[in-house]
Amino acid sequence: MKPISQLTRAAGFGALASVMAASLLSACGGGGGGGGGAVPGVAPPAPVISLSSGIKTLVIDWAAVPEATHYQLLEELQGGDYVQVGNDIPAAATRYEHTVPLWTRVLAHYVLQACNAAGCSKSAMQTWSLGGLGASIGYVKASNTGASDTFGRTVAVSADGSTLAVGAPFEDSAAAGIGGNGADNSAGSAGAVYLYARQGNQWAFQAYVKASNPDGGDNFGISVSLSADGNTLAVGASGEDSSAFGSNGDQASNASVNSGAVYVFQRSAGTWSQGTYLKASNSQPQARFGGAVALSGDGSTLVVGAPDESGNAIGVNGVRADFNATGSGAAYVYRRTQTSWIVQAYLKSNQADNGDNFGTAVAISNDGNRVAVGAPFEDGAATGVGGAVNNLALDSGAVFLFVRNGNAWSNEAYVKASNTSAGDAFGFGLALSGDGATLVAGAPVEDSRAVGINGDEADESIQDSGAAYAFGLQGGVWSQRAYIKASNTAANSQFGGSIGLSHDGQQLAIGAELESNSGLGFDANGLADDKSVGGSGAVYMLQRVGNAWQIRRYLKAGNANAGDGFGNALALSADGSTLAVGAQHEDSNATGLGGNPNDASSSSSGAVYLF
């Protein structure tokens, strides 16, 4: 593909794919098939096609060609050759829906061939324009949109990209369980989760999910995670107040303020139900258990962050003498049994210091045998992997890796940035590949003025521009592989605040929720020095070729407005073909899928975009 700077600018959000005239391609040989109306020895007439847009989908329509026995859709990506899409299309068809990762199809060209035994005739070439791509961005809102609900604060997708979970931790309904009354706004910031499912190429709302014990300020939905098949959902409610411990305890008490909880739901035959109510094994007020959650691929291992937990233990299953390490943070690993969930490990940093907030972010490998925990306000001045532990760089941040052998967990690595500096918050954003061999950590308030991949780390003159760091595991040793900055590094963009990584670790999405470019959708210049729409947000798509990372695409919301925070949350499907992006402060009053994005009457209601 051409670099971003060479892309043609076109119509913005909502435009349909434009038609570009082009010379005919060379004829191809066709397969037989016995269609009616064919003249022996004569290829059918060329079809005439039109393009339109569905969610993540190019829709190609044409009038039937009676002489054709089948059709072939050909696609050319930038700089490539024409390649047939899928199998031959039956003669009776007059529509083809091509669902793709949108960022890989910028200015892609299409030709439809009508074929019979004598050969094929080609339509005029048409291009999926930037406006057409923009119209294909899925626009998702809550079923009960409300101001300040922050729908899109958290997102998760299943491995195949067919199930989407969206958290709205400041939603206000007092409903309980599944499918309750979303119009009752009597429990401020109780929180909710919304589930959507794709059947074929069509997306639909599936469930409105609330806690079994909703209460004002619980922030149910502050974290979400899905198993690979999308049938297990974990939801954090870091402001929940019960004094219960462990699995399925008494939910009624509100005596342990902001202790936090996690709720595990199951889907069977399209119907969701709550299975388990989880509390920390050492539940305490203000621990905010559930601030982060991550499920293994099979949904049987769950890691939960409690970033404000205050136990003074260190390492794995350490002995806590007191709760005087205020805000040091913890993470808990659970295994699912036939009837419940049991704690397998209680994880702490290698020095539990006040305010480290270990557990702010968590990630887990597909098999559940490796866990990464972010402590963005850890104070060590070390660089790289395995450095000395100290407190000489306040709030620089760190990531801690743990591995499981059988049922036993152990420390694996203490990971720092290559340019550790006070206040960078390394580990705030976090992702681990499915095989557990690639780790990407974000430092959204890192200050370097570098641009792109492996630039100069030393010049810290662009405050809070942000960075991300990619690490790889080889021969049992972790090492940093790349230092990643935005293509348009700018102050206060907070690049690296959210991270999404494909299962194989080859595709990477990085969010910069306070980025301020005025572009829309794909019609935006990611190299421009444009800061005219403050805090609209952006996402950067990267691909690894060999051991080298490359920035491949720059993405904006189709209705980018100041303060929307597009990119505050990200989720990638296993193959990287579906990207969900949250914009928790988007202001439209629309509901459901594909509503009007231009009615900005519901401040910070939030939205999610599908690419």
C-alpha positions in Angstrom: 0.0 0.0 0.0 1.0 3.6 -0.5 2.0 5.6 2.6 -0.6 7.8 4.2 0.9 10.9 2.7 0.1 9.7 -0.9 -3.6 8.9 -0.3 -6.2 10.8 -2.3 -8.5 12.9 -0.2 -12.2 12.2 -0.9 -15.7 12.7 0.6 -16.1 12.2 4.3 -18.4 10.2 6.6 -21.5 8.8 5.0 -20.4 9.1 1.3 -20.9 6.1 -1.0 -18.1 4.5 -2.9 -17.2 6.6 -6.0 -16.8 5.2 -9.5 -13.6 5.6 -11.3 -13.2 4.9 -15.0 -10.4 2.5 -16.0 -9.2 0.5 -18.9 -10.5 -3.1 -19.2 -8.4 -5.9 -17.8 -7.2 -8.7 -20.0 -9.7 -11.5 -20.5 -9.6 -14.7 -18.5 -10.6 -18.2 -19.2 -13.8 -19.3 -17.4 -15.2 -22.5 -16.1 -18.3 -24.1 -17.5 -21.5 -24.6 -15.7 -24.6 -25.0 -17.9 -26.3 -21.6 -17.4 -29.3 -20.8 -19.6 -29.0 -18.4 -22.6 -25.3 -18.9 -23.3 -24.3 -18.8 -27.0 -21.7 -21.5 -27.8 -18.2 -20.0 -28.3 -19.2 -16.5 -27.2 -18.3 -15.0 -23.8 -21.2 -13.2 -22.0 -21.6 -9.4 -22.1 -19.8 -7.4 -19.4 -21.8 -6.8 -16.3 -22.4 -3.3 -14.9 -21.7 -3.0 -11.2 -22.5 -0.5 -8.5 -20.9 -0.2 -5.1 -22.5 0.6 -1.7 -21.5 0.2 1.9 -22.5 -2.0 4.9 -20.8 -2.4 8.2 -17.2 -3.4 7.4 -18.6 -4.5 4.1 -18.4 -3.6 0.4 -21.7 -4.4 -1.3 -21.5 -5.1 -5.1 -24.7 -5.1 -7.1 -25.3 -5.9 -10.8 -28.0 -6.8 -13.2 -28.1 -10.5 -14.2 -26.3 -11.4 -17.3 -28.4 -14.3 -18.8 -25.5 -15.7 -20.8 -23.2 -16.1 -17.7 -22.8 -19.4 -15.9 -21.0 -17.8 -13.0 -19.3 -14.6 -11.9 -15.9 -13.8 -10.5 -15.0 -10.8 -8.3 -11.5 -9.6 -8.7 -9.8 -7.3 -6.2 -6.6 -5.2 -6.5 -5.0 -3.8 -3.3 -2.7 -0.8 -3.7 0.5 -1.9 -5.5 -0.7 -5.5 -6.0 -2.2 -7.7 -8.7 -5.8 -8.5 -9.2 -6.8 -11.6 -7.2 -10.1 -13.4 -7.2 -12.2 -12.9 -4.0 -13.6 -16.2 -2.7 -15.1 -18.8 -5.0 -17.0 -18.4 -8.2 -20.3 -16.7 -7.7 -23.4 -18.6 -8.9 -25.2 -17.4 -12.1 -28.4 -16.5 -10.2 -26.6 -14.0 -7.9 -26.9 -10.3 -8.4 -25.2 -9.2 -5.2 -22.0 -10.0 -3.4 -21.1 -8.7 0.1 -17.3 -8.5 0.8 -16.6 -8.1 4.5 -13.0 -7.1 5.3 -10.8 -5.2 7.7 -11.4 -1.7 6.4 -8.0 -0.3 7.0 -6.5 -2.8 4.5 -8.8 -1.7 1.6 -8.0 2.0 1.1 -8.5 2.8 -2.6 -8.9 -0.9 -3.5 -10.0 -1.6 -7.1 -12.8 -4.1 -8.1 -13.8 -5.8 -11.3 -16.7 -8.3 -11.7 -16.3 -10.8 -14.5 -19.3 -12.6 -16.1 -18.1 -16.0 -17.3 -19.1 -19.0 -19.3 -17.3 -21.8 -21.1 -16.1 -19.4 -23.8 -14.5 -17.0 -21.5 -15.1 -14.0 -19.2 -16.1 -10.4 -19.8 -15.2 -7.7 -17.3 -17.0 -4.8 -15.8 -15.5 -1.4 -15.7 -13.1 -1.1 -12.8 -14.5 0.7 -9.7 -12.7 1.9 -6.6 -13.8 1.7 -3.0 -13.3 5.4 -2.3 -12.3 6.9 1.0 -15.8 8.1 1.4 -17.1 4.6 0.7 -14.8 3.2 3.3 -16.0 5.8 5.8 -19.6 4.8 5.2 -18.7 1.2 6.0 -17.4 2.1 9.5 -19.8 0.5 12.0 -21.3 3.1 14.3 -22.6 1.5 17.5 -24.5 3.2 20.3 -26.3 1.9 23.5 -29.9 0.8 23.3 -30.7 3.4 26.0 -28.3 6.2 25.2 -27.9 8.7 28.0 -25.7 11.7 28.7 -22.4 10.9 30.6 -22.9 7.1 30.3 -19.5 6.7 28.7 -20.6 3.9 26.5 -17.3 2.6 24.9 -15.2 3.2 28.0 -14.2 -0.5 27.6 -14.6 -2.9 24.6 -13.9 -6.6 23.9 -14.4 -8.8 20.9 -14.4 -12.6 20.5 -11.6 -14.3 18.6 -13.6 -14.5 15.4 -14.9 -10.9 15.7 -18.5 -11.9 15.8 -19.3 -10.9 19.4 -18.8 -7.4 20.8 -19.0 -6.4 24.4 -19.2 -2.7 25.3 -18.9 -1.2 28.8 -20.7 1.9 30.0 -19.6 2.2 33.6 -21.4 5.5 34.3 -24.8 4.3 32.9 -27.5 5.0 35.5 -30.2 2.4 35.3 -31.3 0.5 38.5 -32.2 -2.6 36.4 -30.7 -5.9 37.5 -29.6 -8.9 35.4 -30.3 -9.4 31.7 -32.7 -7.3 29.6 -34.0 -5.1 32.4 -35.6 -1.6 32.1 -32.9 0.7 30.7 -35.0 3.8 31.1 -34.9 3.9 34.9 -32.0 6.3 35.7 -32.3 6.1 39.5 -28.9 4.5 40.2 -26.3 7.0 39.1 -23.2 5.4 37.6 -24.3 1.8 38.4 -23.0 0.9 35.0 -24.0 -1.5 32.2 -22.6 -3.7 29.5 -24.1 -4.1 26.0 -23.6 -7.2 23.8 -23.8 -7.3 20.0 -23.5 -10.3 17.7 -22.8 -10.7 14.0 -24.7 -13.3 11.9 -23.1 -13.5 8.5 -22.4 -9.8 7.6 -25.2 -8.4 9.7 -24.7 -7.0 13.2 -27.5 -6.9 15.8 -28.0 -6.0 19.5 -28.1 -9.1 21.7 -28.3 -8.2 25.4 -28.4 -5.4 27.9 -26.4 -6.7 30.9 -26.5 -5.3 34.5 -25.1 -6.6 37.7 -27.2 -8.9 39.9 -26.9 -6.3 42.7 -26.8 -2.9 40.9 -26.1 0.2 43.0 -25.1 3.8 42.4 -21.4 4.3 41.9 -20.6 0.6 41.3 -19.2 1.3 37.8 -20.2 -2.1 36.4 -18.5 -2.3 33.0 -15.3 -0.5 34.0 -13.6 -3.6 32.5 -14.8 -6.3 30.1 -13.3 -9.4 28.6 -14.6 -12.2 26.3 -13.5 -15.8 25.8 -12.3 -16.8 22.3 -15.7 -18.2 21.4 -17.5 -15.2 22.9 -19.6 -17.4 25.2 -18.0 -16.3 28.5 -18.0 -12.6 29.6 -16.2 -11.2 32.6 -17.3 -7.7 33.8 -15.6 -5.6 36.5 -17.4 -3.3 38.8 -14.6 -1.6 40.7 -16.9 0.6 42.8 -19.1 -2.3 44.1 -19.3 -2.2 47.9 -20.2 -5.6 49.3 -18.2 -7.1 52.1 -18.3 -10.6 50.6 -15.2 -12.8 49.9 -14.5 -15.3 47.2 -17.1 -16.8 44.9 -20.9 -16.2 45.1 -20.9 -14.6 48.5 -23.5 -12.3 50.0 -24.1 -9.4 47.6 -26.5 -7.5 49.9 -24.1 -5.7 52.2 -22.6 -2.4 51.2 -20.2 -2.2 54.1 -16.9 -2.4 52.1 -16.9 0.8 50.0 -15.2 0.4 46.6 -13.9 -3.0 47.4 -15.0 -4.1 43.9 -16.4 -7.2 42.2 -16.3 -9.2 39.0 -19.3 -10.9 37.4 -19.0 -13.8 35.0 -21.8 -14.5 32.5 -22.4 -17.4 30.1 -24.1 -17.5 26.7 -26.0 -20.6 25.7 -28.1 -20.7 22.4 -27.9 -17.0 22.2 -29.2 -16.3 25.7 -27.0 -14.8 28.4 -27.1 -15.5 32.2 -25.0 -14.6 35.2 -23.0 -17.5 36.5 -20.7 -16.2 39.2 -20.2 -13.2 41.5 -16.5 -12.9 42.5 -14.9 -10.9 45.2 -11.2 -10.8 46.2 -10.0 -13.5 48.6 -8.7 -10.6 50.8 -11.4 -8.1 49.9 -11.0 -4.7 51.5 -12.5 -1.2 51.1 -11.1 1.0 48.3 -9.2 -1.9 46.6 -11.2 -1.5 43.4 -11.0 -5.2 42.6 -12.3 -5.6 39.0 -10.6 -2.5 37.7 -9.1 -4.7 35.0 -10.1 -8.2 33.7 -8.8 -10.7 31.1 -10.0 -14.2 30.2 -8.0 -16.9 28.6 -9.1 -18.2 25.2 -11.1 -21.1 26.7 -12.6 -18.9 29.3 -11.4 -21.0 32.2 -8.6 -18.8 33.5 -9.4 -15.2 34.6 -7.0 -12.5 35.9 -8.4 -9.6 37.8 -6.7 -6.4 38.7 -7.3 -4.5 41.9 -5.1 -1.4 41.4 -5.8 0.2 44.8 -5.4 -2.9 46.9 -3.0 -2.1 49.8 -1.6 -5.4 51.0 2.2 -5.3 51.7 2.9 -8.8 50.3 5.3 -9.1 47.3 5.6 -11.6 44.5 3.4 -14.7 44.1 1.1 -15.7 46.9 3.1 -13.6 49.4 2.1 -13.3 53.0 0.3 -10.0 53.8 1.2 -8.6 57.2 -1.0 -5.5 56.9 -2.8 -3.2 54.5 -0.4 -0.3 54.9 1.0 -0.3 51.3 -1.8 2.0 50.2 -2.6 1.7 46.5 0.3 -0.7 45.8 -2.2 -2.9 43.9 -2.7 -6.6 43.2 -3.9 -9.1 40.7 -5.7 -12.4 41.2 -5.7 -15.4 39.0 -8.8 -17.7 39.1 -9.5 -21.1 37.6 -13.0 -22.2 36.7 -14.2 -25.5 38.2 -17.4 -27.3 37.4 -19.3 -25.3 39.9 -17.4 -22.1 40.7 -14.1 -20.2 40.4 -11.2 -20.7 42.8 -8.2 -18.4 43.4 -5.0 -19.9 42.0 -2.6 -17.0 42.6 -2.4 -13.7 44.4 0.1 -11.5 42.5 2.0 -8.5 43.7 4.9 -6.5 42.4 8.4 -7.3 43.5 8.2 -4.4 45.9 4.7 -3.3 46.9 5.0 0.4 47.2 2.4 3.0 47.9 0.7 4.3 44.8 2.2 1.9 42.2 -1.3 0.8 41.2 -0.1 -2.7 40.1 -3.2 -4.2 38.4 -4.3 -1.1 36.5 -4.0 -3.2 33.3 -3.9 -7.0 32.9 -3.4 -9.3 29.9 -3.3 -13.0 29.4 -2.1 -15.4 26.8 -4.6 -17.6 24.9 -3.7 -20.7 27.0 -3.8 -18.8 30.2 -0.2 -19.7 31.2 1.3 -16.2 30.9 -0.1 -13.0 32.6 1.1 -9.4 32.2 0.3 -6.9 34.8 0.8 -3.1 34.4 1.8 -0.9 37.3 1.9 2.5 35.5 2.8 4.5 38.7 5.7 2.2 39.8 8.8 4.3 40.6 11.8 2.3 39.4 14.5 4.0 37.3 15.7 0.8 35.6 15.6 0.4 31.8 14.8 -2.7 29.8 14.2 -6.2 31.2 15.4 -7.4 34.6 16.9 -4.2 35.9 17.5 -3.3 39.5 14.6 -2.4 41.7 14.6 1.1 43.2 12.4 4.2 43.6 14.3 6.8 41.7 11.9 7.6 38.9 8.5 8.5 40.3 5.5 7.2 38.3 7.7 5.9 35.5 5.7 2.7 35.4 6.5 -1.0 34.9 5.1 -4.3 33.6 5.4 -7.6 35.5 5.2 -10.9 33.7 4.2 -14.2 35.4 4.1 -17.7 34.1 2.2 -20.9 35.1 3.7 -24.3 35.2 1.0 -26.8 36.1 -0.9 -25.0 38.8 2.0 -23.0 40.1 2.7 -19.4 39.2 6.1 -17.7 39.3 7.6 -14.3 38.5 9.1 -14.2 35.0 10.2 -10.7 34.2 10.3 -7.1 35.4 9.9 -4.9 32.3 10.7 -1.2 32.0 10.9 1.2 29.0 14.2 1.7 27.2 14.0 5.4 28.1 12.5 5.2 31.6 11.6 8.7 32.9 9.5 10.0 35.8 5.8 10.4 35.0 5.7 8.4 31.8 3.1 5.8 33.1 4.6 2.9 31.2 2.2 -0.1 31.5 -1.0 1.9 31.4 -1.8 0.3 28.1 -1.1 -3.4 27.7 -1.5 -6.3 25.3 -0.2 -9.8 25.0 -0.3 -11.9 21.9 -2.2 -15.2 21.9 1.0 -17.3 22.1 2.3 -15.0 24.9 5.5 -14.2 23.0 4.8 -10.6 22.1 4.1 -7.9 24.7 3.2 -4.3 23.9 3.1 -1.7 26.7 1.9 1.9 26.3 3.3 4.9 28.2 0.7 7.6 27.3 2.5 10.5 29.0 6.0 9.8 27.7 7.5 13.0 26.3 9.8 12.4 23.4 9.4 14.2 20.1 10.3 11.2 18.0 8.1 10.1 15.1 7.4 6.6 13.9 9.5 3.5 14.7 12.7 3.5 16.7 13.3 7.3 16.7 15.3 9.4 19.1 14.2 8.7 22.6 16.3 11.3 24.3 14.6 14.6 23.4 11.7 15.0 25.9 10.3 18.2 24.6 6.8 17.1 23.5 4.9 16.7 26.8 2.5 13.7 27.1 2.8 12.8 23.5 3.0 9.2 24.5 4.8 6.1 23.2 4.5 2.3 23.0 7.1 -0.4 23.4 7.1 -3.8 21.7 8.9 -6.7 23.4 9.5 -10.3 22.2 10.3 -13.6 23.8 13.0 -15.7 22.2 14.9 -18.6 23.8 13.2 -17.8 27.1 14.5 -14.3 27.2 12.4 -11.1 26.9 13.9 -8.1 25.0 12.6 -4.8 23.6 12.1 -5.0 19.8 10.6 -1.6 19.0 10.1 1.9 20.3 6.9 3.2 18.7 5.6 6.8 18.4 2.8 8.3 16.4 3.2 9.4 12.8 2.1 12.9 13.9 3.6 13.1 17.4 2.0 16.0 19.3 1.8 17.2 22.8 -1.0 15.8 25.0 -2.1 13.2 22.5 -1.5 10.3 25.0 -0.5 7.8 22.3 -0.3 4.4 23.9 -3.2 4.7 26.3 -4.9 1.7 24.7 -3.4 -1.3 22.9 -4.9 -4.1 20.7 -2.8 -7.0 19.4 -3.8 -9.9 17.1 -3.4 -13.5 18.2 -0.1 -14.0 16.3 1.3 -10.6 17.4 1.6 -9.4 13.8 -1.0 -6.7 13.8 -1.2 -3.9 16.4 -3.6 -1.1 17.1 -2.6 1.9 19.3 -4.9 4.5 20.6 -4.2 8.2 21.2 -7.5 9.4 22.7 -6.5 13.1 23.0 -5.0 13.4 19.5 -6.4 16.5 17.8 -6.4 16.2 14.0 -9.5 17.3 12.2 -9.7 14.5 9.7 -12.6 12.1 9.4 -12.6 8.4 8.9 -10.0 7.3 6.3 -10.0 10.8 4.8 -7.4 12.1 7.2 -3.7 12.9 6.9 -1.8 11.2 9.7 1.4 13.2 8.9 -0.3 16.6 9.1 0.5 19.1 11.9 -3.2 19.6 12.6 -4.3 20.3 16.1 -7.6 22.0 15.4 -10.1 19.5 17.0 -8.7 19.0 20.5 -9.1 15.5 22.0 -11.0 14.0 19.1 -8.7 11.0 19.2 -7.0 8.7 16.7 -5.9 5.1 16.2 -2.8 3.9 14.5 -2.6 0.5 12.8 0.7 -1.2 12.6 2.0 -4.4 11.0 5.1 -6.5 11.8 7.0 -7.6 8.8 9.7 -10.0 10.0 11.0 -8.3 13.1 10.2 -4.8 11.9 7.1 -2.8 12.8 5.5 -0.4 10.3 2.7 2.1 10.7 0.2 1.1 8.0 -2.9 3.3 8.6 -4.2 6.3 10.6 -7.8 6.1 11.6 -10.3 8.7 12.8 -14.0 8.5 13.8 -16.3 9.3 10.9 -17.9 12.1 13.1 -14.8 13.2 15.0 -15.5 16.1 17.3 -13.5 17.8 20.0 -13.3 15.9 23.3 -14.7 12.6 21.9 -11.7 10.6 23.0 -11.8 8.2 20.0 -9.3 5.5 20.8 -9.7 5.4 24.6 -10.4 1.6 24.3 -9.4 -0.9 21.6 -10.1 -4.6 20.8 -8.8 -6.7 17.9 -10.1 -10.1 16.8 -7.6 -12.9 16.8 -6.8 -12.6 13.1 -6.9 -8.8 13.3 -9.8 -8.5 10.8 -12.2 -6.7 13.2 -11.2 -3.7 15.2 -13.5 -2.1 17.8 -12.7 1.4 19.0 -14.3 3.2 21.9 -15.0 6.9 22.0 -16.4 7.3 25.5 -17.1 11.1 25.3 -18.9 11.1 21.9 -22.1 13.1 22.1 -24.7 11.7 19.7 -28.2 10.9 21.0 -28.5 8.0 18.5 -29.3 4.5 19.7 -28.4 1.1 18.3 -26.5 0.5 15.1 -26.1 2.9 12.3 -28.0 5.9 13.9 -27.5 9.6 13.2 -24.0 10.6 14.4 -24.6 14.3 13.9 -27.1 14.9 16.8 -24.7 16.0 19.5 -27.4 16.4 22.2 -26.2 13.7 24.6 -22.9 14.8 26.0 -20.4 12.0 26.7 -23.0 9.3 26.0 -20.2 7.5 24.1 -19.9 5.3 20.9 -18.0 2.4 19.4 -16.7 2.1 15.9 -16.1 -1.1 13.9 -13.4 -1.2 11.3 
